[in-house]
Every structure is written in structure tokens, then in C-alpha cells.
Amino acid sequence: MKPPQACYFLSHKTYFYPAAARPEEEPQHRTTPFWCLRTHDAIGPDGKHCDESLCKGTDRPCYEPEIQL
């Protein structure tokens, strides 16, 4: 599960694991890059790198909050 403030379109392989099966690792030690589900690349629609620490809040024009049902 991604952090609540992360962009809806930010993705990482651990987001697909249930919380109980997810490896306990610090974000800076992740070996797989983040990617944007809009561009399908590590670069977002605004031309900047995708990362959990960068893709949150309204600092980026492409940011979309997590959908709350």
C-alpha cells in the first residue's frame, strides 16, 4: 500500500504485494525504480523523475490524490 499522500498514478512493484508479504525495507534502499502509470516510465508527464518522495502534494502539476471511495 502506498503512502496516503502519494500520487494515484505512482507505481512500484511492492505496491502489488499484500502488506503482510511486503519486504520491510527503507524507501531509499529500494532496488526497483518507481514509474508513472500515465507515462509508463520513470519520468512523469511533467518531465521530472518519479519517486515516492517527489510525487506527493501539489508541488507537481501532474499530481492526482489517491481516490477515496
N, C-alpha and C positions, 0 to 999 in steps of 0.2 A: 504494500500500500504506500503510495507516495505521500509526502508531507502535504498537509491541507492547503498550504499557500502556493504549491507548485502549479504551474500551468497545466491545464487539462490536456494539452497536446504533447507534453513532455513524456518521454518513454525511456525505460531502462529495463534490462532483462529481469532484474529482481522484482519489478512491479507485477510480474506474472506469477510469482510464487505466493502460496498462502503464507501468512505471517509466521506460522509455526515452522515452516520448511525453509524460510529465508535465512541465508547466511548472515551472521552478525558481523558486519564489517563497517568501518567508518566510511562515509561518502568519499573522502579523499583517497581511499585505498581501492576503490573500485577499478577493475581492470577493463571493463566493457564501457564504451562511451555511451552517453545519452544521445537520443535522437529526437527529432521533432516529427510528429505524426502528420504534420502538414507538408513538410518538405521531404520526408523520408531520408533525412540526412542529419549530420551533427551540426549543421548550420540552420538556424531558424529563418523564417520569412523576412526578418529584418536584417539578415546578413551577419548576425552575431552567433557565436558558439553557443550550443545548448548544454546546460548543466543545471543540476538541482539548485545550486546556489545563485545562478544567474536568471533562471526562468521562474521568477516569482514576483508578485506585486505588479504594480502598474508602471514599472520602470521601462518596460519594453512595449512597443506598440502592438505586438502580436500576442500579448498575454491574454489568456482566457482563464477565468477562475474555474475550479473544479465544479462540475454540475452537481447541485444538491437536489435530490429528489424528495 
